Amino acid sequence: MTSTTSAITFDDFMKVDVRTGTVLRVEDFPQARTPAYKMWIDFGDDIGERKTSAQITKHYTPDTLVGRQVLAVVNFPPRQIGKFMSEVLVLGVPDEAGDVVLLRPDLVVAKGARLY
């Protein structure tokens, strides 16, 4: 554990609802301050389709994102980003340059599968 993190309980971890979803549609988001895409993601029957924006233009194009499975936090409250309402937070980690690399399952899994 680094000095910037503090210990949490398992119950704390379980409050964060991370699910798999499949990217259905991607559009450029020219109104964003930092280059970004608008994304629509299918999380299966229980959660449905949700939208988000993501600053992932360095490594991804709309064509490479559609059909890709991603991991996202689905239980954050919606957040207004310009005129766009983001409903989930897609997860990624920075590469050496600080650009986002998306997290995804190694194998295809069911839409809406929960991280544990």
C-alpha positions in Angstrom: 0.0 0.0 0.0 1.4 3.4 -0.9 1.2 6.5 1.3 -1.6 8.0 -0.8 -4.0 5.1 -0.1 -5.7 4.0 3.0 -7.0 0.6 3.9 -10.6 -0.2 3.1 -12.8 -3.1 4.2 -14.2 -5.8 1.9 -17.6 -4.2 2.5 -16.2 -0.9 1.2 -14.9 -2.6 -2.0 -18.3 -4.3 -2.5 -20.0 -0.8 -2.7 -18.2 -0.1 -6.0 -20.2 -1.9 -8.6 -17.8 -2.7 -11.5 -19.5 -4.4 -14.5 -18.6 -5.6 -17.9 -20.2 -4.0 -20.9 -20.0 -4.1 -24.7 -19.4 -0.8 -26.5 -22.3 -0.3 -28.9 -21.6 3.1 -30.4 -18.8 5.8 -30.3 -18.9 9.4 -31.4 -16.3 12.2 -31.3 -16.9 14.7 -28.5 -15.6 18.0 -29.9 -17.1 20.0 -27.0 -14.9 18.3 -24.4 -11.9 20.3 -23.1 -9.6 17.4 -23.7 -10.1 15.2 -26.7 -12.7 12.6 -25.9 -15.3 10.2 -27.2 -19.0 9.7 -26.3 -19.6 6.0 -25.8 -22.8 4.0 -25.4 -22.3 0.7 -23.6 -24.6 -2.3 -23.2 -24.4 -3.8 -19.7 -27.1 -6.5 -20.3 -30.7 -6.8 -19.3 -30.4 -5.9 -15.6 -28.5 -2.6 -16.1 -29.2 -1.8 -19.8 -27.5 0.7 -22.0 -25.5 3.5 -20.4 -23.5 6.3 -21.8 -20.2 7.9 -20.9 -17.4 10.1 -22.2 -13.8 9.0 -22.1 -10.5 10.7 -22.8 -9.1 7.7 -24.7 -8.4 9.1 -28.2 -4.6 8.4 -28.1 -4.9 4.6 -28.3 -8.4 4.1 -29.7 -10.6 5.0 -32.6 -14.4 4.6 -32.7 -13.9 1.6 -35.0 -11.6 -0.2 -32.6 -14.0 0.5 -29.7 -17.3 -0.8 -31.1 -17.8 -4.4 -30.0 -15.1 -4.2 -27.3 -15.8 -5.3 -23.8 -14.9 -2.8 -21.1 -15.1 -2.6 -17.3 -17.0 0.3 -15.8 -18.3 1.6 -12.5 -22.0 1.6 -12.9 -23.2 3.0 -9.5 -21.8 6.5 -9.6 -24.4 9.3 -9.9 -24.7 10.7 -13.4 -22.3 13.6 -14.2 -22.9 16.5 -16.6 -20.0 17.0 -18.9 -20.9 20.0 -21.1 -24.2 19.1 -22.8 -23.6 15.4 -22.3 -24.7 13.3 -19.3 -22.2 10.7 -18.3 -23.8 7.7 -16.5 -20.8 5.3 -15.9 -17.1 5.5 -15.4 -15.1 3.4 -17.8 -11.9 2.1 -16.2 -8.4 2.4 -17.5 -4.8 2.9 -16.4 -2.1 5.3 -17.6 0.6 4.2 -20.0 4.1 5.7 -19.7 2.9 9.0 -21.3 -0.1 9.2 -19.1 -2.6 8.2 -21.8 -5.5 5.9 -20.8 -5.3 2.2 -21.6 -8.7 0.6 -21.1 -9.3 -2.4 -18.7 -11.1 -5.3 -20.2 -11.6 -9.1 -19.5 -9.1 -11.5 -21.0 -11.9 -13.6 -22.4 -15.5 -12.7 -23.5 -17.8 -12.7 -20.5 -21.5 -12.0 -20.0 -22.6 -8.4 -20.3 -23.2 -7.1 -16.8 -20.9 -9.5 -15.1 -19.8 -8.1 -11.8 -16.1 -7.7 -10.8 -15.1 -9.7 -7.7 
